[in-house]
């Protein structure tokens, strides 16, 4: 899942850097741009899903997981910023021979607004609009041979696509002129949908994959302050 997100983020960083450069050529406003990788924690409400798993002798999932991803953006220090990014993670459990694994990946277009900034920090609020996918892999027992795996398959693979809206707020602190650390808090909102096994739709918990998230990012880039502003100040 992450291998599909990384190329998207790389292309995004190139586009947002170009956007910032073009914007600064046409405007005297102070700008900011950059991007980079991040690590975060996503807390999901999986109680309904866990109840069904436990009824069928699977171990429950913890209601939180590490996620890895990246994003980039460009725009005004105090004003509109455009960008995007994506992230993904997984969690797995085991009880006897029964294995369960849940994977999630999501990403989209980010629209943020710089609300305040100083010489070494800035604060922004906004949202990410996009989509994602969840995959649930259940293994009832492990075969002892290839022939057994083919003749009596014990693996169930369910997927769910979703639309997402992720309101967020972030604070960036500059360590160097070209490197910052940005901490972002957000809430993942997804539309309810059914699971799919191949072409078959299956209703099942949870109704949605909503939850709080926080991530810490190393952001490569920086502020582009108009020199006249520095002189006036």
Secondary structure by P-SEA (a helix, b strand, c coil): caaaaaaaaaaaaaaaaaaaaaaaaccccccccccccccbbbbbcaaaaaaaaaaabbbbbccbbbbbbccccccccccccccccccccccccccccbbbbbbbbbccbbbbbbccccccbbbbbbcccccbbbbbbbbccccccaaaaaacccbbbbbbbbcccccccbbbbbccccbbbbbbbbbbbbcbbbbbcccbbbbbccccccccccccccccccccccaaaaaac
